[in-house]
Amino acid sequence: MRYQVRAPDAAAYSKIALLLRDEAKVVLELPRRHTLAVEDLATAVLLKVRGMGATVEPDYQYSAEPAYP
């Protein structure tokens, strides 16, 4: 599953990007929008990222499974 992670500001984006580069597979980085796209996000990492103020949403556009059955 692919997720879209949005940080609230540039400082948080920098910290979150460092964490995700080590802990998940980052497939896209958009620093101007404070957004990253990641695959295979573990629950523990998801909770850390949310604790840093980011929002995490599934990105169904790139999902192999249909969003609406």
N, C-alpha and C positions, 0 to 999 in steps of 0.2 A: 504494500500500500504506500502511496506517496502522500506526503503531508506538506502543507504550506505553513511556514512559521513566520509570524510578523512580530517584530520587536517594537516597543513603544517609542524608542529614540535611538540616535546613533551610538551612544555609549552602551546601551543595552545590546544593540545589534552586534557590536564588536565582541562583547563577552559571550553572547549566545553563539555567534559564528565560530569562535574558538572551540567552545564546548562541542558543538555539533560536528565540526570537522574531525574531532577525535572519537566521538561516540556514535556517529551515524554516517550514512552515505549521503553526502550533500551533492545534489545533482544540478542545482542552480542557485546563484547568489545575485541578489539585486540590492546592493548597498544603498542606492538612492531612495529605494522604497522600504528599506529596513526589512527585507523579506528574503527567506531562504526556502528552497524546496528540498525535502529530504525523503529518503526511502528507508524502510526498515527501522523505524523509530521505536526503541524499547520503552516500556512503561516508566521505568525509573528515570530515563532521560527526558521523557515527556513531562513528568512531574517537576524535574529540575528547571526545565525551560519555562514552564508556566509559572514557577516560583520566581523566576527572574522578570516576570511581567509580560511575557510574550503570549500571543494567541496562537493556537495550533488547530488547524482545520484540515480535514481530509481533502485531497485534491482529486476529485472524481474524474476530471478530464483525462488523466493519465492512468486511470485504473484499468486493469485487465478484466475486472468484474463489472457488470452493468450496475449503474447507480439505482436504477428503477427496474425491478424484476417484472 
